[in-house]
């Protein structure tokens, strides 16, 4: 069906601005090789092959404060 000239097209939504992503920080899980962590904000963080990766400050602070995790240095 063709559009008629009286139909209005909706404008495209503005893209959301996202904070720049810093370097990924890797932590070793000293207890489990696989699990899902629920952060205080409700976000999920996966542990796979005994490692968790922090992509933002909230994830980094959570893993850094958790006694089951130790930060890996490259």
C-alpha positions as CSV (number, residue, x, y, z in Angstrom):
1,X,0.0,0.0,0.0
2,X,1.4,3.4,-1.0
3,X,1.7,6.2,1.5
4,X,-0.6,9.1,0.9
5,X,0.7,12.7,1.2
6,X,-1.4,13.5,4.3
7,X,0.2,10.7,6.4
8,X,3.0,12.1,8.7
9,X,6.1,10.1,9.2
10,X,7.5,10.0,12.7
11,X,10.9,11.5,13.2
12,X,13.8,9.2,14.0
13,X,14.6,9.0,17.8
14,X,17.7,10.8,18.9
15,X,20.6,8.3,19.7
16,X,21.3,8.2,23.4
17,X,24.7,9.5,24.5
18,X,26.7,6.8,26.2
19,X,29.7,7.2,28.5
20,X,33.0,6.3,26.9
21,X,34.1,2.8,27.7
22,X,37.4,2.6,29.4
23,X,39.8,-0.4,29.3
24,X,38.3,-3.7,30.2
25,X,39.5,-4.9,33.6
26,X,39.6,-8.7,34.1
27,X,39.0,-10.5,37.4
28,X,39.5,-14.1,38.3
29,X,36.8,-15.8,40.3
30,X,38.5,-17.8,43.0
31,X,35.4,-19.9,43.8
32,X,33.3,-20.6,40.7
33,X,34.1,-21.1,37.0
34,X,30.7,-20.1,35.9
35,X,28.0,-18.0,37.5
36,X,25.8,-14.9,37.1
37,X,26.2,-11.9,39.5
38,X,23.4,-9.5,40.1
39,X,24.7,-6.0,40.8
40,X,23.0,-3.6,43.2
41,X,21.5,-1.7,40.2
42,X,19.9,-5.0,39.0
43,X,22.4,-5.4,36.1
44,X,23.8,-8.9,35.4
45,X,27.5,-9.7,35.2
46,X,28.5,-13.1,33.9
47,X,31.5,-15.2,35.1
48,X,32.7,-17.6,32.4
49,X,35.8,-19.8,32.4
50,X,36.6,-18.4,35.9
51,X,36.8,-14.8,34.7
52,X,34.6,-11.7,34.9
53,X,35.2,-8.6,32.9
54,X,34.4,-5.1,34.2
55,X,33.4,-2.8,31.4
56,X,32.2,0.1,33.5
57,X,32.9,1.7,36.9
58,X,29.9,0.0,38.7
59,X,31.1,-3.5,37.6
60,X,34.7,-2.7,38.5
61,X,33.8,-1.4,42.0
62,X,31.6,-4.5,42.6
63,X,34.2,-7.0,41.6
64,X,37.0,-5.1,43.4
65,X,35.1,-5.1,46.7
66,X,34.0,-8.8,46.4
67,X,36.3,-11.2,48.3
68,X,35.8,-14.0,45.7
69,X,37.5,-12.0,43.0
70,X,41.1,-11.0,42.4
71,X,42.2,-8.6,39.6
72,X,44.4,-10.0,36.9
73,X,47.1,-7.7,35.6
74,X,48.4,-8.1,32.1
